[in-house]
Amino acid sequence: MDTGTNDMKGFVSDWAGDRVAFRVPWGKAMMWIFLLSDTFIFGTFLTGYMSVRMATTAAWPNPSEVFSLTIMGTNYPLILIAIMTFVLITSSGTMAMAVNYGYQGNRKMAAILMLVTAAFGLLFVGMQAFEWTKLIHEGVRPWGNPMGAAQFGSCFFMITGFHGLHVSAGVIYLAVIARRVLNGHYEQKGYGIVEITGLYWHFVDLVWVFIFALFYLW
């Protein structure tokens, strides 16, 4: 009975004393909770897209034609999307390297690789802006689409826009944390913040894989 009482007092003391619960830092736990909630949002968007795609009676535009680019007279289907995907996958690699250097205590290399990751993210957003501009010029709108089903425009701008917003926020997040890492702000606390930042960035990259598969390849 005394043992049980002591265990309960210890449990209450841990949770009330601002200590790490379950041996997981609060920052990492809160990031996981945020990413879980974001997963539900993206999951709802993609499920809605699939429902619309299967329910519409109008012809759905062919992604290979809609997202093609003509370079020097030759038509390349999905070339821009392939480059965007490659950029994000590469950025995951640089982010993983930044986390590794962070745990080694090499703040200079960790910060540099985080900035490189942010640069890849900025490049991705730039290419997405070009893609949006091209489709808007061709007449695609959230309320209409000259290439087929009217729902195509609303699905495209909603899903890619929401993801692009996450990438843009990630670029700012990476730049801010990289600057603080480089200045030695986390020297005493440790560089677990680099891993937390990496969790967000890998999530953004993973979501793009699903968008790429369901929107551009289906």
N, C-alpha and C positions, 0 to 999 in steps of 0.2 A: 504493500500500500504506500509506504514511504517512497519507494523507488518510482512508482507511478506518479506520485505528486511532484517529486523532484524533476522528472522528465517533462511534465506539463509546465512547470515553472521555467525550465530551461527553454522550452519551445516558445513560450510567451515572451521570455527575455530576449531571445534571438530576433523575433519579429518586431518587438517594440523598441529594440535598441539599435535600429538602423544597421543591422549586420547582413552579411550575404546569406541568402536563403538557398538551400539545396546546392551550395558551393558554386552557384552561378552568379556572376556580378549583376547588379541591378540594371546597369546599362545594357548588357547583352540580353537580359530577360525582357526588358521593355522593347528592344528592337525586334525580338522574336514575336512579341505580342502584336506590334505594329505590322510586321510582315504578314502575320496570320490574318489580320483584319484586311490587309490589302489584297491578300490572296482571294478572299471572298468577293471583293469588289471586281477584280479582274476576272474571276471565275464567272461571276454574274454577267459581265459584259460579253465574254466569249460564248457563254451558253445562250444568251439572247441573240448573239450574231448567228449561231448555228441554227437556232429555231427560225429566225427570219429567213435565213438562206434556204432552209428546207421547205418553208411554208409558202414562199413567194411563188406566184404563177408566172411572173415575167422572167425573161431570160437574164441570168446572172452574168455580168461581164467576165470575160476570160482574163484572169490575172496576168498570164503570159503576154497578152496583147496590151492590156491597160498599163502595166508597169514596165513596158519595154522602152528602150532608148535607141535612137538611131545615131550611130557614130560613123562618120565618113561613109555614109550611104548604106551601111549595114545595120540591120535591125537586131538588137540583142535583148531577148526576153529576160526580165528579172535581173539584169546585170547590176542595177543600182541597189536592189534589195540584197543581192548576194554580197556586195561590197559592204553594205551597212551591217549585215550579219557577221561578216568576217571582222569588222572593226570592233563590234561588241564582244565577240569571243576572244579576240586578242586583248581587249581591255580587262577581261576576267583574269587572264594570265598575268598581266602586269599588277593587278590588284592583289592576286595571291602572292606574288613575289614581295609586294610591299608589306603584307602581313608577316611574311617570313622574316624580313629584315627588321620589322618592328619588334618582334619577339627576341631577335638577336641584340636589340638595343642600338642598332645602327640607324639613328633617326634621319641622317642625311639621305641615305639610299631609300628609306621608307617614304620620306617626303617627296623625293624626286619621282619615284614610281607612282605615287598617288597623283602627282601632277600630270604624269604621262597618261595615267588612266583618265583623268579629267579631260585631257586634250583629246583622247579618243572619243569620249562622250560628247565633247563639243563638236567634233567632226561628224559624229552620228546625227546630232541635232541639225547641223547644217545641211546634211544630205536629205534629212527628212523635210526640212523647209523647202528644199529644191523640189522634192517629190510632191509636196502639197501645192507649190506654185504651178508646177506642170499640170496637175490634174484640175486645178481651178481654172487655168488658162484654157483647158479643153472642155470646160463647161460643167465639171462635176461640182455639185453643191450638196449640203446636208439634206436638202428637201427635193433634190432631183438629180438625174443622171442621164445624159444623152446616149450613154453606151448600153443601157439596159435597165435593170430593176432600179427603181428610185431609192430603195433602201440601201443600196450600195454606198452612196455618199455619206449618209448619216452613220452607218456602221464604221466606215473607214475613218472619218474624221474623229469620231468619238473614241474608238479604240486606240488608234495610233496617236491621237492627240493626248489622251490620258497617259499613255506610256511615255511619250515625248516629254510631258510635264515632269514625270518621275526622273527621266534622264537629266533634264535641266536642273532639277533640284539636287540630284546626285552630283552633278558637276560643281555646283556651288558648295555643297557639303564637303566634297573631297578637297576643294581648294582651301576652304577654311581650316579643316583639320590638318591638312598638309602644312600650312603655314604655322600652326600652333606646334606641330611635331618638330618642325625645323627650328623653331625658336626655343625648344627644350621645355615647353609648357608641361609635358607629361613625364618629365625626367623622374620625378619622385613617385608619381602614381603608376608608372608603367605604361606600356603602349598597347594595352588591350583595346583602346579606342580605335586603333587601326583595324583590328579584326571586326569590331562592331560596324565600322564604315564599310568594310568589305562585305559583310552580310547583306547590307542594303544593296550594294552594287551588284553582287552575284544574283540577288533576287530580281533586279531589273533586267539583267541579262537573261535569266531563265524565263521570265515572262515573255521576252521577245521571241524566244524559241517557239513558244506556243502560238504567238501571233503570226510568226513566219509560217508555221506549219498549217494553221487553220485559215488564215486570210490570204496568204500569197501562193500556197501550193495546192489548196483545195479547189 
